[in-house]
Amino acid sequence: MSPHALYVTAAYAITAVVLAGLIGWILIDQRARKRELAELEAAGVRRRSDKTGGKP
């Protein structure tokens, strides 16, 4: 494998690892935010956009 091909392959591999890490981080953070929202809603805190149980 030529040095140029090795460089390109390494660049793509590093990019793939970084993107996979970012996607994983986003998914983990999404679960945490959903858990926090569920805890707040269970405590009685409602969203302003929730028109079902609030004032008209």
PDB file of N, H, CA, C and O in Angstrom:
ATOM      1  N   MET A   1       0.855  -1.175   0.000  1.00  0.00           N
ATOM      2  CA  MET A   1       0.000   0.000   0.000  1.00  0.00           C
ATOM      3  C   MET A   1       0.902   1.239   0.000  1.00  0.00           C
ATOM      4  O   MET A   1       1.858   1.329   0.769  1.00  0.00           O
ATOM      5  N   SER A   2       0.581   2.170  -0.861  1.00  0.00           N
ATOM      6  H   SER A   2      -0.197   2.097  -1.486  1.00  0.00           H
ATOM      7  CA  SER A   2       1.400   3.374  -0.959  1.00  0.00           C
ATOM      8  C   SER A   2       1.150   4.275   0.250  1.00  0.00           C
ATOM      9  O   SER A   2       0.112   4.164   0.902  1.00  0.00           O
ATOM     10  N   PRO A   3       2.091   5.159   0.548  1.00  0.00           N
ATOM     11  CA  PRO A   3       1.903   6.078   1.681  1.00  0.00           C
ATOM     12  C   PRO A   3       0.651   6.941   1.540  1.00  0.00           C
ATOM     13  O   PRO A   3      -0.021   7.244   2.526  1.00  0.00           O
ATOM     14  N   HIS A   4       0.348   7.331   0.304  1.00  0.00           N
ATOM     15  H   HIS A   4       0.894   7.085  -0.496  1.00  0.00           H
ATOM     16  CA  HIS A   4      -0.843   8.157   0.091  1.00  0.00           C
ATOM     17  C   HIS A   4      -2.110   7.358   0.412  1.00  0.00           C
ATOM     18  O   HIS A   4      -3.011   7.873   1.074  1.00  0.00           O
ATOM     19  N   ALA A   5      -2.184   6.136  -0.039  1.00  0.00           N
ATOM     20  H   ALA A   5      -1.452   5.718  -0.576  1.00  0.00           H
ATOM     21  CA  ALA A   5      -3.351   5.291   0.229  1.00  0.00           C
ATOM     22  C   ALA A   5      -3.476   5.019   1.726  1.00  0.00           C
ATOM     23  O   ALA A   5      -4.585   4.974   2.259  1.00  0.00           O
ATOM     24  N   LEU A   6      -2.352   4.839   2.398  1.00  0.00           N
ATOM     25  H   LEU A   6      -1.451   4.876   1.965  1.00  0.00           H
ATOM     26  CA  LEU A   6      -2.374   4.627   3.844  1.00  0.00           C
ATOM     27  C   LEU A   6      -2.906   5.865   4.566  1.00  0.00           C
ATOM     28  O   LEU A   6      -3.683   5.753   5.514  1.00  0.00           O
ATOM     29  N   TYR A   7      -2.484   7.041   4.112  1.00  0.00           N
ATOM     30  H   TYR A   7      -1.852   7.133   3.342  1.00  0.00           H
ATOM     31  CA  TYR A   7      -2.953   8.301   4.695  1.00  0.00           C
ATOM     32  C   TYR A   7      -4.458   8.466   4.502  1.00  0.00           C
ATOM     33  O   TYR A   7      -5.172   8.830   5.437  1.00  0.00           O
ATOM     34  N   VAL A   8      -4.934   8.201   3.300  1.00  0.00           N
ATOM     35  H   VAL A   8      -4.355   7.906   2.541  1.00  0.00           H
ATOM     36  CA  VAL A   8      -6.357   8.354   3.010  1.00  0.00           C
ATOM     37  C   VAL A   8      -7.169   7.355   3.825  1.00  0.00           C
ATOM     38  O   VAL A   8      -8.204   7.710   4.390  1.00  0.00           O
ATOM     39  N   THR A   9      -6.713   6.120   3.889  1.00  0.00           N
ATOM     40  H   THR A   9      -5.873   5.831   3.430  1.00  0.00           H
ATOM     41  CA  THR A   9      -7.406   5.097   4.669  1.00  0.00           C
ATOM     42  C   THR A   9      -7.454   5.477   6.146  1.00  0.00           C
ATOM     43  O   THR A   9      -8.491   5.332   6.794  1.00  0.00           O
ATOM     44  N   ALA A  10      -6.346   5.957   6.671  1.00  0.00           N
ATOM     45  H   ALA A  10      -5.504   6.075   6.145  1.00  0.00           H
ATOM     46  CA  ALA A  10      -6.308   6.372   8.077  1.00  0.00           C
ATOM     47  C   ALA A  10      -7.238   7.559   8.319  1.00  0.00           C
ATOM     48  O   ALA A  10      -7.915   7.612   9.346  1.00  0.00           O
ATOM     49  N   ALA A  11      -7.278   8.501   7.395  1.00  0.00           N
ATOM     50  H   ALA A  11      -6.728   8.458   6.561  1.00  0.00           H
ATOM     51  CA  ALA A  11      -8.153   9.667   7.547  1.00  0.00           C
ATOM     52  C   ALA A  11      -9.616   9.236   7.569  1.00  0.00           C
ATOM     53  O   ALA A  11     -10.392   9.715   8.397  1.00  0.00           O
ATOM     54  N   TYR A  12      -9.994   8.341   6.671  1.00  0.00           N
ATOM     55  H   TYR A  12      -9.364   7.953   5.999  1.00  0.00           H
ATOM     56  CA  TYR A  12     -11.371   7.857   6.663  1.00  0.00           C
ATOM     57  C   TYR A  12     -11.688   7.066   7.927  1.00  0.00           C
ATOM     58  O   TYR A  12     -12.786   7.190   8.471  1.00  0.00           O
ATOM     59  N   ALA A  13     -10.760   6.266   8.396  1.00  0.00           N
ATOM     60  H   ALA A  13      -9.868   6.165   7.955  1.00  0.00           H
ATOM     61  CA  ALA A  13     -10.980   5.473   9.605  1.00  0.00           C
ATOM     62  C   ALA A  13     -11.158   6.385  10.824  1.00  0.00           C
ATOM     63  O   ALA A  13     -12.060   6.170  11.634  1.00  0.00           O
ATOM     64  N   ILE A  14     -10.318   7.379  10.949  1.00  0.00           N
ATOM     65  H   ILE A  14      -9.585   7.554  10.291  1.00  0.00           H
ATOM     66  CA  ILE A  14     -10.423   8.310  12.073  1.00  0.00           C
ATOM     67  C   ILE A  14     -11.749   9.068  12.005  1.00  0.00           C
ATOM     68  O   ILE A  14     -12.403   9.266  13.029  1.00  0.00           O
ATOM     69  N   THR A  15     -12.144   9.488  10.810  1.00  0.00           N
ATOM     70  H   THR A  15     -11.613   9.327   9.979  1.00  0.00           H
ATOM     71  CA  THR A  15     -13.421  10.185  10.646  1.00  0.00           C
ATOM     72  C   THR A  15     -14.581   9.293  11.046  1.00  0.00           C
ATOM     73  O   THR A  15     -15.507   9.745  11.719  1.00  0.00           O
ATOM     74  N   ALA A  16     -14.542   8.033  10.641  1.00  0.00           N
ATOM     75  H   ALA A  16     -13.790   7.665  10.094  1.00  0.00           H
ATOM     76  CA  ALA A  16     -15.606   7.091  10.990  1.00  0.00           C
ATOM     77  C   ALA A  16     -15.688   6.891  12.500  1.00  0.00           C
ATOM     78  O   ALA A  16     -16.786   6.832  13.054  1.00  0.00           O
ATOM     79  N   VAL A  17     -14.553   6.786  13.167  1.00  0.00           N
ATOM     80  H   VAL A  17     -13.662   6.834  12.716  1.00  0.00           H
ATOM     81  CA  VAL A  17     -14.533   6.609  14.619  1.00  0.00           C
ATOM     82  C   VAL A  17     -15.094   7.847  15.315  1.00  0.00           C
ATOM     83  O   VAL A  17     -15.878   7.727  16.256  1.00  0.00           O
ATOM     84  N   VAL A  18     -14.704   9.016  14.864  1.00  0.00           N
ATOM     85  H   VAL A  18     -14.067   9.113  14.099  1.00  0.00           H
ATOM     86  CA  VAL A  18     -15.196  10.265  15.466  1.00  0.00           C
ATOM     87  C   VAL A  18     -16.700  10.398  15.266  1.00  0.00           C
ATOM     88  O   VAL A  18     -17.419  10.751  16.201  1.00  0.00           O
ATOM     89  N   LEU A  19     -17.180  10.119  14.062  1.00  0.00           N
ATOM     90  H   LEU A  19     -16.596   9.831  13.303  1.00  0.00           H
ATOM     91  CA  LEU A  19     -18.619  10.202  13.802  1.00  0.00           C
ATOM     92  C   LEU A  19     -19.400   9.190  14.640  1.00  0.00           C
ATOM     93  O   LEU A  19     -20.463   9.513  15.171  1.00  0.00           O
ATOM     94  N   ALA A  20     -18.885   7.984  14.759  1.00  0.00           N
ATOM     95  H   ALA A  20     -18.022   7.721  14.328  1.00  0.00           H
ATOM     96  CA  ALA A  20     -19.548   6.975  15.592  1.00  0.00           C
ATOM     97  C   ALA A  20     -19.586   7.431  17.048  1.00  0.00           C
ATOM     98  O   ALA A  20     -20.587   7.228  17.736  1.00  0.00           O
ATOM     99  N   GLY A  21     -18.507   8.043  17.520  1.00  0.00           N
ATOM    100  H   GLY A  21     -17.693   8.208  16.962  1.00  0.00           H
ATOM    101  CA  GLY A  21     -18.476   8.563  18.883  1.00  0.00           C
ATOM    102  C   GLY A  21     -19.493   9.676  19.093  1.00  0.00           C
ATOM    103  O   GLY A  21     -20.173   9.711  20.119  1.00  0.00           O
ATOM    104  N   LEU A  22     -19.600  10.577  18.134  1.00  0.00           N
ATOM    105  H   LEU A  22     -19.048  10.548  17.301  1.00  0.00           H
ATOM    106  CA  LEU A  22     -20.574  11.660  18.239  1.00  0.00           C
ATOM    107  C   LEU A  22     -22.009  11.129  18.234  1.00  0.00           C
ATOM    108  O   LEU A  22     -22.850  11.589  19.006  1.00  0.00           O
ATOM    109  N   ILE A  23     -22.278  10.172  17.372  1.00  0.00           N
ATOM    110  H   ILE A  23     -21.595   9.798  16.744  1.00  0.00           H
ATOM    111  CA  ILE A  23     -23.618   9.582  17.322  1.00  0.00           C
ATOM    112  C   ILE A  23     -23.933   8.894  18.644  1.00  0.00           C
ATOM    113  O   ILE A  23     -25.036   9.034  19.171  1.00  0.00           O
ATOM    114  N   GLY A  24     -22.976   8.157  19.177  1.00  0.00           N
ATOM    115  H   GLY A  24     -22.079   8.043  18.748  1.00  0.00           H
ATOM    116  CA  GLY A  24     -23.174   7.501  20.473  1.00  0.00           C
ATOM    117  C   GLY A  24     -23.426   8.506  21.580  1.00  0.00           C
ATOM    118  O   GLY A  24     -24.313   8.310  22.410  1.00  0.00           O
ATOM    119  N   TRP A  25     -22.659   9.569  21.596  1.00  0.00           N
ATOM    120  H   TRP A  25     -21.938   9.728  20.922  1.00  0.00           H
ATOM    121  CA  TRP A  25     -22.812  10.614  22.611  1.00  0.00           C
ATOM    122  C   TRP A  25     -24.204  11.250  22.516  1.00  0.00           C
ATOM    123  O   TRP A  25     -24.856  11.481  23.534  1.00  0.00           O
ATOM    124  N   ILE A  26     -24.647  11.528  21.299  1.00  0.00           N
ATOM    125  H   ILE A  26     -24.117  11.340  20.472  1.00  0.00           H
ATOM    126  CA  ILE A  26     -25.965  12.125  21.105  1.00  0.00           C
ATOM    127  C   ILE A  26     -27.059  11.191  21.607  1.00  0.00           C
ATOM    128  O   ILE A  26     -27.996  11.637  22.269  1.00  0.00           O
ATOM    129  N   LEU A  27     -26.952   9.911  21.303  1.00  0.00           N
ATOM    130  H   LEU A  27     -26.191   9.549  20.765  1.00  0.00           H
ATOM    131  CA  LEU A  27     -27.975   8.955  21.743  1.00  0.00           C
ATOM    132  C   LEU A  27     -28.003   8.815  23.262  1.00  0.00           C
ATOM    133  O   LEU A  27     -29.077   8.741  23.859  1.00  0.00           O
ATOM    134  N   ILE A  28     -26.837   8.779  23.881  1.00  0.00           N
ATOM    135  H   ILE A  28     -25.965   8.839  23.396  1.00  0.00           H
ATOM    136  CA  ILE A  28     -26.771   8.688  25.351  1.00  0.00           C
ATOM    137  C   ILE A  28     -27.358   9.946  25.979  1.00  0.00           C
ATOM    138  O   ILE A  28     -28.100   9.863  26.958  1.00  0.00           O
ATOM    139  N   ASP A  29     -27.029  11.117  25.419  1.00  0.00           N
ATOM    140  H   ASP A  29     -26.427  11.184  24.623  1.00  0.00           H
ATOM    141  CA  ASP A  29     -27.549  12.372  25.942  1.00  0.00           C
ATOM    142  C   ASP A  29     -29.059  12.460  25.756  1.00  0.00           C
ATOM    143  O   ASP A  29     -29.764  12.981  26.620  1.00  0.00           O
ATOM    144  N   GLN A  30     -29.556  11.952  24.631  1.00  0.00           N
ATOM    145  H   GLN A  30     -28.984  11.529  23.929  1.00  0.00           H
ATOM    146  CA  GLN A  30     -30.996  11.960  24.387  1.00  0.00           C
ATOM    147  C   GLN A  30     -31.728  11.143  25.455  1.00  0.00           C
ATOM    148  O   GLN A  30     -32.761  11.569  25.970  1.00  0.00           O
ATOM    149  N   ARG A  31     -31.195   9.988  25.776  1.00  0.00           N
ATOM    150  H   ARG A  31     -30.355   9.641  25.358  1.00  0.00           H
ATOM    151  CA  ARG A  31     -31.812   9.160  26.825  1.00  0.00           C
ATOM    152  C   ARG A  31     -31.822   9.888  28.162  1.00  0.00           C
ATOM    153  O   ARG A  31     -32.806   9.825  28.899  1.00  0.00           O
ATOM    154  N   ALA A  32     -30.729  10.578  28.476  1.00  0.00           N
ATOM    155  H   ALA A  32     -29.929  10.629  27.877  1.00  0.00           H
ATOM    156  CA  ALA A  32     -30.651  11.314  29.742  1.00  0.00           C
ATOM    157  C   ALA A  32     -31.676  12.442  29.789  1.00  0.00           C
ATOM    158  O   ALA A  32     -32.339  12.643  30.806  1.00  0.00           O
ATOM    159  N   ARG A  33     -31.805  13.189  28.666  1.00  0.00           N
ATOM    160  H   ARG A  33     -31.265  13.026  27.839  1.00  0.00           H
ATOM    161  CA  ARG A  33     -32.783  14.280  28.644  1.00  0.00           C
ATOM    162  C   ARG A  33     -34.212  13.747  28.745  1.00  0.00           C
ATOM    163  O   ARG A  33     -35.043  14.349  29.426  1.00  0.00           O
ATOM    164  N   LYS A  34     -34.513  12.634  28.083  1.00  0.00           N
ATOM    165  H   LYS A  34     -33.838  12.145  27.529  1.00  0.00           H
ATOM    166  CA  LYS A  34     -35.846  12.034  28.176  1.00  0.00           C
ATOM    167  C   LYS A  34     -36.136  11.587  29.605  1.00  0.00           C
ATOM    168  O   LYS A  34     -37.254  11.738  30.098  1.00  0.00           O
ATOM    169  N   ARG A  35     -35.120  11.035  30.266  1.00  0.00           N
ATOM    170  H   ARG A  35     -34.211  10.912  29.867  1.00  0.00           H
ATOM    171  CA  ARG A  35     -35.279  10.610  31.662  1.00  0.00           C
ATOM    172  C   ARG A  35     -35.558  11.813  32.548  1.00  0.00           C
ATOM    173  O   ARG A  35     -36.426  11.752  33.418  1.00  0.00           O
ATOM    174  N   GLU A  36     -34.828  12.911  32.338  1.00  0.00           N
ATOM    175  H   GLU A  36     -34.123  12.960  31.631  1.00  0.00           H
ATOM    176  CA  GLU A  36     -35.048  14.124  33.124  1.00  0.00           C
ATOM    177  C   GLU A  36     -36.447  14.683  32.894  1.00  0.00           C
ATOM    178  O   GLU A  36     -37.110  15.103  33.842  1.00  0.00           O
ATOM    179  N   LEU A  37     -36.901  14.691  31.640  1.00  0.00           N
ATOM    180  H   LEU A  37     -36.362  14.350  30.869  1.00  0.00           H
ATOM    181  CA  LEU A  37     -38.257  15.171  31.353  1.00  0.00           C
ATOM    182  C   LEU A  37     -39.307  14.297  32.031  1.00  0.00           C
ATOM    183  O   LEU A  37     -40.288  14.806  32.573  1.00  0.00           O
ATOM    184  N   ALA A  38     -39.101  12.990  32.001  1.00  0.00           N
ATOM    185  H   ALA A  38     -38.303  12.577  31.561  1.00  0.00           H
ATOM    186  CA  ALA A  38     -40.054  12.087  32.652  1.00  0.00           C
ATOM    187  C   ALA A  38     -40.098  12.342  34.155  1.00  0.00           C
ATOM    188  O   ALA A  38     -41.173  12.324  34.755  1.00  0.00           O
ATOM    189  N   GLU A  39     -38.935  12.582  34.769  1.00  0.00           N
ATOM    190  H   GLU A  39     -38.062  12.597  34.281  1.00  0.00           H
ATOM    191  CA  GLU A  39     -38.892  12.867  36.202  1.00  0.00           C
ATOM    192  C   GLU A  39     -39.616  14.180  36.518  1.00  0.00           C
ATOM    193  O   GLU A  39     -40.355  14.264  37.499  1.00  0.00           O
ATOM    194  N   LEU A  40     -39.404  15.191  35.695  1.00  0.00           N
ATOM    195  H   LEU A  40     -38.803  15.124  34.898  1.00  0.00           H
ATOM    196  CA  LEU A  40     -40.078  16.475  35.910  1.00  0.00           C
ATOM    197  C   LEU A  40     -41.593  16.332  35.746  1.00  0.00           C
ATOM    198  O   LEU A  40     -42.358  16.866  36.549  1.00  0.00           O
ATOM    199  N   GLU A  41     -42.020  15.620  34.719  1.00  0.00           N
ATOM    200  H   GLU A  41     -41.398  15.187  34.067  1.00  0.00           H
ATOM    201  CA  GLU A  41     -43.447  15.441  34.498  1.00  0.00           C
ATOM    202  C   GLU A  41     -44.069  14.614  35.621  1.00  0.00           C
ATOM    203  O   GLU A  41     -45.208  14.865  36.013  1.00  0.00           O
ATOM    204  N   ALA A  42     -43.334  13.634  36.141  1.00  0.00           N
ATOM    205  H   ALA A  42     -42.408  13.430  35.823  1.00  0.00           H
ATOM    206  CA  ALA A  42     -43.837  12.839  37.263  1.00  0.00           C
ATOM    207  C   ALA A  42     -43.959  13.699  38.521  1.00  0.00           C
ATOM    208  O   ALA A  42     -44.800  13.425  39.377  1.00  0.00           O
ATOM    209  N   ALA A  43     -43.126  14.735  38.640  1.00  0.00           N
ATOM    210  H   ALA A  43     -42.443  14.957  37.945  1.00  0.00           H
ATOM    211  CA  ALA A  43     -43.169  15.623  39.789  1.00  0.00           C
ATOM    212  C   ALA A  43     -44.249  16.689  39.641  1.00  0.00           C
ATOM    213  O   ALA A  43     -44.462  17.486  40.554  1.00  0.00           O
ATOM    214  N   GLY A  44     -44.934  16.708  38.493  1.00  0.00           N
ATOM    215  H   GLY A  44     -44.760  16.060  37.751  1.00  0.00           H
ATOM    216  CA  GLY A  44     -46.013  17.657  38.302  1.00  0.00           C
ATOM    217  C   GLY A  44     -45.659  18.860  37.462  1.00  0.00           C
ATOM    218  O   GLY A  44     -46.522  19.698  37.198  1.00  0.00           O
ATOM    219  N   VAL A  45     -44.437  18.970  37.041  1.00  0.00           N
ATOM    220  H   VAL A  45     -43.736  18.289  37.255  1.00  0.00           H
ATOM    221  CA  VAL A  45     -44.033  20.085  36.194  1.00  0.00           C
ATOM    222  C   VAL A  45     -44.520  19.798  34.781  1.00  0.00           C
ATOM    223  O   VAL A  45     -44.286  18.714  34.248  1.00  0.00           O
ATOM    224  N   ARG A  46     -45.188  20.756  34.183  1.00  0.00           N
ATOM    225  H   ARG A  46     -45.378  21.637  34.616  1.00  0.00           H
ATOM    226  CA  ARG A  46     -45.724  20.568  32.843  1.00  0.00           C
ATOM    227  C   ARG A  46     -45.069  21.538  31.867  1.00  0.00           C
ATOM    228  O   ARG A  46     -44.541  22.578  32.259  1.00  0.00           O
ATOM    229  N   ARG A  47     -45.113  21.182  30.616  1.00  0.00           N
ATOM    230  H   ARG A  47     -45.542  20.337  30.297  1.00  0.00           H
ATOM    231  CA  ARG A  47     -44.565  22.039  29.569  1.00  0.00           C
ATOM    232  C   ARG A  47     -45.578  23.122  29.231  1.00  0.00           C
ATOM    233  O   ARG A  47     -46.787  22.911  29.331  1.00  0.00           O
ATOM    234  N   ARG A  48     -45.073  24.283  28.830  1.00  0.00           N
ATOM    235  H   ARG A  48     -44.091  24.454  28.749  1.00  0.00           H
ATOM    236  CA  ARG A  48     -45.970  25.370  28.429  1.00  0.00           C
ATOM    237  C   ARG A  48     -46.775  24.971  27.202  1.00  0.00           C
ATOM    238  O   ARG A  48     -47.910  25.414  27.027  1.00  0.00           O
ATOM    239  N   SER A  49     -46.193  24.141  26.360  1.00  0.00           N
ATOM    240  H   SER A  49     -45.271  23.782  26.502  1.00  0.00           H
ATOM    241  CA  SER A  49     -46.879  23.749  25.130  1.00  0.00           C
ATOM    242  C   SER A  49     -47.940  22.687  25.375  1.00  0.00           C
ATOM    243  O   SER A  49     -48.721  22.378  24.474  1.00  0.00           O
ATOM    244  N   ASP A  50     -47.984  22.117  26.589  1.00  0.00           N
ATOM    245  H   ASP A  50     -47.350  22.367  27.321  1.00  0.00           H
ATOM    246  CA  ASP A  50     -48.964  21.084  26.923  1.00  0.00           C
ATOM    247  C   ASP A  50     -50.286  21.753  27.270  1.00  0.00           C
ATOM    248  O   ASP A  50     -50.420  22.336  28.346  1.00  0.00           O
ATOM    249  N   LYS A  51     -51.267  21.674  26.370  1.00  0.00           N
ATOM    250  H   LYS A  51     -51.159  21.200  25.496  1.00  0.00           H
ATOM    251  CA  LYS A  51     -52.550  22.351  26.547  1.00  0.00           C
ATOM    252  C   LYS A  51     -53.610  21.435  27.181  1.00  0.00           C
ATOM    253  O   LYS A  51     -54.730  21.885  27.424  1.00  0.00           O
ATOM    254  N   THR A  52     -53.284  20.158  27.456  1.00  0.00           N
ATOM    255  H   THR A  52     -52.374  19.792  27.260  1.00  0.00           H
ATOM    256  CA  THR A  52     -54.295  19.224  27.922  1.00  0.00           C
ATOM    257  C   THR A  52     -54.690  19.446  29.376  1.00  0.00           C
ATOM    258  O   THR A  52     -55.863  19.300  29.720  1.00  0.00           O
ATOM    259  N   GLY A  53     -53.749  19.792  30.226  1.00  0.00           N
ATOM    260  H   GLY A  53     -52.796  19.911  29.946  1.00  0.00           H
ATOM    261  CA  GLY A  53     -54.080  19.893  31.655  1.00  0.00           C
ATOM    262  C   GLY A  53     -53.964  21.286  32.234  1.00  0.00           C
ATOM    263  O   GLY A  53     -54.086  21.466  33.445  1.00  0.00           O
ATOM    264  N   GLY A  54     -53.730  22.275  31.383  1.00  0.00           N
ATOM    265  H   GLY A  54     -53.632  22.129  30.399  1.00  0.00           H
ATOM    266  CA  GLY A  54     -53.501  23.612  31.904  1.00  0.00           C
ATOM    267  C   GLY A  54     -54.623  24.571  31.589  1.00  0.00           C
ATOM    268  O   GLY A  54     -55.748  24.183  31.276  1.00  0.00           O
ATOM    269  N   LYS A  55     -54.278  25.820  31.681  1.00  0.00           N
ATOM    270  H   LYS A  55     -53.364  26.136  31.935  1.00  0.00           H
ATOM    271  CA  LYS A  55     -55.242  26.895  31.395  1.00  0.00           C
ATOM    272  C   LYS A  55     -55.458  26.980  29.882  1.00  0.00           C
ATOM    273  O   LYS A  55     -54.598  26.558  29.109  1.00  0.00           O
ATOM    274  N   PRO A  56     -56.594  27.522  29.459  1.00  0.00           N
ATOM    275  CA  PRO A  56     -56.857  27.622  28.014  1.00  0.00           C
ATOM    276  C   PRO A  56     -55.942  28.557  27.283  1.00  0.00           C
ATOM    277  O   PRO A  56     -56.067  28.720  26.070  1.00  0.00           O
TER     278      PRO A  56
END
